[in-house]
Amino acid sequence: MEIKVDASELKKEKGDLIKPLADFLKEKTSADIATEAEKVTVKGEGDAVTKKYVKVLLKKFLHKQELSDTFRVIMDKGGVLKVKERRLYEQEE
């Protein structure tokens, strides 16, 4: 199974977190990880690598980097997991 992760918005915010993200995913899944500019591809076999598990790992990575308040993980069209900036609505007083 091949899962693509689009982390382009993450790169704008905090510099280059693509390499640490790839290392984190490799450590947790022991799958083949390929990085390409702002995208990370996870290739694994069997039930060890599922979209749901990779999504959970992405959320854990954001929490570890103290970015979980700023970013969220969504499933984009075509089954691509995307790290997207949260829209923060200002509260009216």
PyMOL commands that set and color helices and strands:
alter all, ss='L'
color gray80, all
select helices_A, chain A and resi 8-14+18-29+46-48+51-64+77-79
alter helices_A, ss='H'
color red, helices_A
select strands_A, chain A and resi 2-6+32-36+39-43+71-75+81-85
alter strands_A, ss='S'
color yellow, strands_A
deselect
rebuild
show_as cartoon
